[in-house]
Amino acid sequence: MNELKKILTSIKKEGYKPVYFLMGDEPYFIDVLCDYITENAIPEEEKSFNQMVIYGKDSSINDIISQGRQYPFMGDKMLVVVKEAQDLVKTIEQFSTYFKSVQPSTILVFCYKYKTLDKRKELYKTLSKSEFAEVFESNKLKDYQIEGWLKSFVADENLEIEPKASAMLVEFLGNDLSKIANEISKLKIVLKNDRLITADLVEENIGISKEYNNFELINAVANKNEAKAFTIAKYFALNTKNNPLVVTTALFYNFFARLLQYHGIVYKNTGVNPADIAKQLGISPYGLKDYQIAAKVYPMKKVSQNIAVIREIDLKGKGVNGTLTHDDLLKELLIKTFR
């Protein structure tokens, strides 16, 4: 994220470089940078003749090099965007020949998604050393980084978000940054002149229940709130399509596996900083309180027992050792977890 902001700042202050090679397994950041260049590099009135989009599967490296060496028509710059550039993986190294004669009036943008260049080979070395090029590697965020990114994204949109609303979005949408960004954009329209994204707003406009979701179920288990946990489980049993058992058991397993790790960290380091604990667990600092509370009601031995129970329920849910209903499996999971 910091590297992306650094590149955008450089563009705004110093202008565009002739080549931008955007690669990596997180498509969202590649799209953000490509969209910014596409929207701002060429004046609107020149885009019809000085801006071109090429798709990797429909072109060759020689075609791209040839297009890159053209001169702009009645303007200062020409923009060539190569989308799905990863389809050129077998011949992409040949692009290094372009740097023998770079056309400074052309901006070439490669969107090389889900892959990275071999850093041992000539093209990456050439791109990295050239004053005419910028290489951006877009990496997937860790799970514990998602809420931090979401908070930053919301702030950039001049909005605020409640911690519970943030947790609901992350729990429901996972690490799909594009989906999260789209949902925030929709909520911004709904908010109009307001700035705060609340749990109620998320529930009303995105269809995520603020009371009946896995986030609240884990919270109920962490606090050993049996009544709340069984109420949510009943709701899940009546809405199995949106609340599959495999997802619930996976989240249970992740929670108790991290709780076991939490016990180990605290046992070995009594004075460790909470922020450091959250980082080691791979969660946001906001989510740490559930582990702090749960550690008091689930000793290490009980945590280990619960992990064994979760594995047992997961197997039963897959039809091993008989077949039980979704409702029965959730009840058994909770009963054995609490007892």
Summary of the structure (lengths in Angstrom):
residues: 339
radius of gyration: 25.2
end to end distance: 44.2
largest distance: 76.9
contacts: 1009
relative contact order: 0.09
helix: 63%
strand: 10%
